[in-house]
Amino acid sequence: MLFRPFLFMKRFLPTGLYWRSLMIIVLPMVILQVFVTYVFMERHWQMVTEALSQSAIADIGMLMSEYEQNPTPATATRISAQASKYLSMSVAFLPGETLPDANRQYNGLLDRSLAQEIRLTIGNPFWLDTGRYDDYVDVRVAYNGGVMRALPLRSHVYAANSHIFIVWMVAASTVLIIVALLFLRNQVRPIERLAEAAEDFGMGRDVEKFKPQGASEVRRAALAFIKMRRRISAQIEQRTAMLAGVSHDLRTPLTRFKLQLAMMKDGPEIEELRTDVREMERMLEDYLDFVRGNPNEVSQPTDLEGLLHEIQKDSQRKGHDVNLEAHGELYLPLRRNAFKRCLTNIIDNAGKYADKVWITALRDEDDIDIIVDDNGAGIPDEQLEEVFRPFYRLDDARNLDEGGTGLGLAIARDIARGHGGDITLSRSPMGGLRAIIHVPV
C-alpha cells in the first residue's frame, strides 16, 4: 500500500536516461526555489511591508495629532508643506468631509497591513484605496469635524522591489538549467551511440566506424562491445572457414562419384545414383548457406516494395498465383540478397501448397510488417513454432520443405533475426497459413 503512489507516478515519469538525469538535477532546484520564494514572500516580504506601513501610518498619525492641537487653515498649510518636503507625502485636511465607506473590507496584503496599523496607531475610522494610483496610496482618516487625506508614496508603504528577487532567481535557474541541458546532452550522447551501434550490429549493419566516447564507464562499456563484436565475427568466420573446408572435402568424393557415374552405362540404378548425388550436393549447399548466413554481404538502402515486386514476378513464373499490396514508405537498410532469400522461402512455400497467395506490406512508424497469407492446408497450431527448428520436417500433407533438408524456415528466420526482426506463423483469415515477417526500420 505504501508504494502504490510511487507505482502510479512511475507511469508518468520519463523513460530515457537523458530526461531522467535532467529531472534529477532540475526537480530539486525547482523545489528549492519554490520553497525559498514561499519563505521570502510570506516572511521577508510581509515583514518589510508591515515595517514600511507602520512607519507611514506613524507619520500620518503624528501629522494628524499636530493638526488637532491647532485645527486652523494656517496649521494645515504648514503641515502639508512639511509633509511634502520631509516625507514626500501629499497631505490635505478637509473640514466637513466624510469617508466614502468606513466599513469597507480589506483583503490584500498591503490593505490588511495599512488597516491594521491605522487601527493600532490612530484608532479613528478610515478608508483606503491602494489600486487607484500607480505610485501613491490613498489614505483617508476621519477626525473631529473632517477628514485628513494623505497620499504617501507606494514605495514608502510597500516592498515594491520584491519582483527583482524573483527575476534574479528565475534568471539564475534558467542559466543553470541550460548548463545542465548541455552537460547532460554531451554525457548521454555516447550512451545513445553505443545503443545505436548495438542495434545496428544486431541487425547485421556495419558498425566499423563506432569509437568509444564519453565518460570512463561508457568507454569501458563501448570497448567491451567492440571486443564482443570482434569475438562474434571471428567465431562466425572460423565456423564458415571450417565448413568451407568440410564442403571442399565432401565435394571431392562427390565429384569422383559423378565422374564414375558418367562413365557407366545408363540404367535405372545409375539414374537413381545420379539423383542421390545431386540431392547430396543440394543438401550440402543448404547446410553451408544456413551456417554461413551471407556474412560478406553488407546492408544498403533498399526499396522493399521493388524487391517484393521482383519476388512476385519470380514466383509467378513458377506458376504461383501471387497478389501484392504495399502501403507506406517501404525503404530501409537491408542485406538485399539475404532478405530476398528469406522472402522467397516463405512465398514459394506458400505458393507450393496453396492456390492463391496474398502479400501485404505495411509500415507502422519505425517497423515494417510483410504479411503472407495463403488458402492452403495450413499447419497444426502445436507445430507453428516447431517448424523453425533446423532439420524439422512435417509429416502431414503440407511440408514447408518437402523433399529438402528441413532448413527453409530456419534459414528465413535466421535472416530475419539478422536484420533485427523475426518471423511468426499463425492461422490465416484466408483459411491457410499466415506468416508475418517483422523488420525494424
N, C-alpha and C positions, 0 to 999 in steps of 0.2 A: 504493500500500500504506500510505503514511503517513497518508492522510486517511480510511481506511476506518473506524477507530473513531469519528471525528467524524461520518461519514455515518450510522453506526449510532445514535449518540447523538441525531442530529437527529430521528429518528423519535419520540423520547420528549420532545423539547423543546416548550414551548408555542408555539402559532402566533399568538396575539393579541399586539398591541403592549403592552397593559397588563401581562400576565403576563411577557412578555419583559423589559420595563423593570424590573418588580419583581424578577425573578430577577437582573438585572444589579446591583441595589442590595443585595439580601438575601444572595445567594450569597457575595460576598467577605466580608460581615460574618460569616456563619456560619463560613466557613473560617478567618477570623482568630480568632474566638472559640474554635474547636476547637483551633487551634494554641496560643493563649495558655493555654487550660485545660490542654492537654497539658504545656506547659513548666512551668506552675505546679505541677501535680500531680506531675510526675516530678522536678522540680528543687527548687523552693522548698519544697513540702510535705515532700518527702523530707529535705531538709536540715534543716528545722526539727524534724521528728520525730527525726532522728538526734541533733541537738543536745540536745533535751529528754531523750531516752533516755540519752544519755551522762551528763548531769547527774544524773538519777535513779539510775542504776546506780553512779555515783561516790559518791553519798551512802550507798547501801546498802553498798558496799564499805568505806567509812570506818567505818560503824557496826559492821560485822562485824569489822573489824580491831581496833576498840577493845574489843569484847566478847572476842575471842580472847586479848587481853592479860591479862584477868582474868575468866575464864568462871564468874562466880558469879551467883546469883539477884539480888543487890543491883545488880550491874552491869547485868543485863538489864532490871531495873525502871527504873534511871536512864536507860539509853539509850532505852528505849521512851518515857519521858516527854519526853525532849529531842526525839526524832524527831516526836512528836505536836505539840509546842509550836512548834518552829522549822521543821520540814519538812512539816507537815501529812501525816504518813505514820504509819500504824499498823504497829508492829514487834513481833514476838514471837520469842523464842528457845525452840525446842522440843527439849530434850535427848532423845536416844533415838529421835527420829522419823526416818523415811526418806522420800525423794522418791517421789511416786506413780509417775512414769515418767520416768526420767532420759534415755531415748533417744527422746523424743517429737520429731516433726518439726514445724518451724515455717515456715509459708508466707506468712502475711500480712505486710504492710509493718511494722506495729508489732511483731509477733512476731519477724521477722527482725532488726529494729533492736535490740530488747532482747537477743535471744540473742547477737548479735554483740558487743554491748558487754559482756555478762557474761563471754563467753569472753576478751575482750581485757583487761578490767579486773580481774575476780576470778579467773577460771580454774577455779573449782570446778564440780562438777556442779550442775545447776539444773533447775527446772521452771517453766513459765509458763502462765497462763490469762488471756487478755485479753478473754474473752467472757462470763464468768460474772456480773460486776458491771457496772452501767451507769457508775458514777462512779470505780471503782477498778480496778487491775490487780493480779492475784495473782502475786507473785514469790517463789519458794522456792529458797534456795541452801543446799547441804549444807556443813557444816563438820565438824571432827573431833569426833564424838560427838553430832551432832544436825542440826537444820535450822532456818535462820533464815527466817521468813516475813514479808514486807513487803507492805503494801498502799498503794502511792503513788497519789495522785490521777491519774486518766486524763489530765486537762488538763496535768499536770506531765511526762508522758512522750509525749504525742501531740498533734499540731497539730489539735485537735478543731474549731476555728472556721473551717476551710477552706471549709465549705459556705456561709459568709457571702459569700465572694468569688464563688462560683458563682451564688448567689441575686442578688447585685447585677449580675452580668454578664447573667444571663437577663432580669432586670427592665429593665435599660437597653436590651438588644436588643429586647425587646417594645415598649418605647416608641418606639424608632427605627423599627421595622417598621410600627407603627400610623401614625406620621407619614408614612412612605413610602407606605403604602396610601392615605391621604387625599390626599396631594400628587399622586400618580400618577393617582388617580381623577379629580381635577379637571383634570389635564393631558390625559388620554386622552379624557375625555367629549366635548370639542369635535370631536376627530377622528372619534369614533363618530357624532356628529350629522351631520358632513359626509358620511360614508359613507352614512348613512341617507337624507340629502337626495338624494344622487346616485342611490341605488337607487330612491327614490320618483319622481324625475324620469324615470328610465329606464322606470318602469312607468306613466308618464303621470299620476301623482298630484300633488296640489297641494303645492308647497314654498314658497309665498309667505311663510310665517312664519319661514323659516330666516334666521338672522342670524349673522355671523362672531363667533366667540368663541375664547378661549384665547390661546395664545402667538402672537407676531407671525408666525411661519412658518405656523401653522394659519390665522390670519386672512387671510394672503395667498392661501393655497390656497382658502379659502372665498370670498373676493372674486373670484378667478379663476373659480370655479364659477358664481357668480351672474352674472358678465359673460357667460360661455359660455351659460348658460341663457337670458339675455336675447337674445343674438345668435341662438340657435337658434329661439327663439319669434318673434323679429322676422322671421327668414328664412321661417319657415312662414307667418306672417301675410302677408308680402309675396307669397309664392308663391300663397297662397289668393286674395288680392285680385286678383292678375294673372289667375288662372284664372277668377275670377268675372267679370272684365271680358271675357275671351275668351268665356266662356259667354254673357254678355249679348249680345255682338256676333254670336255664332253663332245665338242664339235668334231674333234679329230676322229674318234671311233665312228661317229655318225657319218662322217664323210667317207670313211672306208666302207661302211655298210652300203652307202648309196652307190659307190663305185662298183662294189661287188654285185649289187643287185642289178646295176645297169648292164653288166657283162653276162648276166644269166638270161636264159630264155624266158619269154613272157609266159605267165601262167597264173591261175587263181592264187596260189600260195605266194608267188612273187609279188603280185599286186597288193596282197594283204600286208606283206612285209614293208613294201614301199609306203603304204598308208600309215603303218605304225611309225616308220622313220619320220615321215612328215609331221605326224602328231607329236612325236618326241621333240622335234625342232620347235614346233609352235609352243609346246608346254615350256620348253627351256626359255624361249623368248618372254613368255608371260611371267615366269619366275624372276627373270632379270629385271623386267620392267617394274614389277611390284616392289622389289627391294631397292632398285636404283632410284626410282621416283623422279626422273628427269632432273638430276642435280645441276647440270650445266646450263639449263635454261633460266634466264633472268626475267623478272616481271617487267612489263612495259604497258603503257596506257593502251587499253583495248576497247573497241566498240563491241560490247556484248551482244547488242541486237544484230549487228552484222555477222558475228560469229554464229548466232543461233540460226540465222537465215542460211548460212553456209552448211550447217549441220542438217537443217531441214531438207535442203536440196540433195545432200548426200543420202539421207535416209529415204527420200522419195525415189531416188534412182535405184535403191534396193527393193522397191516395191511397197514401201510402207506409206500409209495414209496419215500424214502428219499435218496438223493445223497449228499455226503460231500466232500469238498475240503478245505484243510488247508495250509496256506502259512506263513512262517516266524516262529520266536521263540515265541510260544504261552504259555508263562509261567509267571504267575503273582499271587499276593496275592488275594484270594477270600474267601468269606464265601461259601464254596462249595455247601452245601445243598440248601441254599437260591438261589444261582445263577443257580443251576441245575433246580430248580422250575421255575425260570424266563425263561430260555431257553425252558423248556418243555412246558410251557404255550403257547409260541409263535409257536414252531414247531408242537405241536399236533394240535393246532387250524388250522395251515396251512394245515396239512395232512388231517384234518377232512373235509375241504371244497375244496380240490384240488386233482387232480390225481397224481401230482408229486410235490416234494418239493426239492429245491436246497439250500444247506447251504454252505456258503463260509466264511472262517475266514481269515482275513488279519491283518498284523501288519504294522503300519506306524510310525516309530520312537518310540514314547512313548505312542502310542494309539493302541488299538485293536478294529476292527470292525467285528461283526458277522452279515452277510447278509443272510436273509432268504427270498427266492423267491418261489412263487408258481404260478400255472396256473389256479387258481380258479376264482371265480366270482369277487373278489376284494371288495373294499369299496368305496362309493362315496367320491370324494375329499373333500366335505364340512364336512364330518364326520370323517376324518382321525385323527383329534385331539380330537374330542368329545368322541371317544370310550375309551379314557383313563380315563374318569371320572368314579368314583365309581358308581356302580348300573346302568350304562348306557348300554342299550341293543338295538341292531339293529332290525328293523322290516323287513328288506329285506331278500333276500334269504340267504345271508351269515351273520350269527350272531356269533361273536367270542366267545360267552359264552352261546350258545344255551342251554336252559333248566337250566341255572345256576343262579347265583346271580348278574352277571354283574361286577365281581371283577377280572376276569382273567388278562386283560391288566393292570388294575390299580395296581394289585399286582406285575406284571412283571416290570412295570416302577418304582414302589417304590423300588424294589430290585436293579434295575439297577442304580437308582439315589443314593441309599445307598452305592453303590460302586464308586460313583463319576462320573458315566456315565449317559446315557439316552437312550431312545428308540424313534425312529421316523418311521413313516409309509409313504409310497408313492406308486405310480404305479410301478409294476414290468415289466421289459422287457419281462418276460415270459407270460404276459397277466393278471396276478392276482395281488396279494399284495406283496409289499416288506417291510420287517421290518429290520431295522438296529439297532443292539444293540451295542452301543459305550461305551467302557470301557477304562479309562486311566490305563497305567501300573504303 
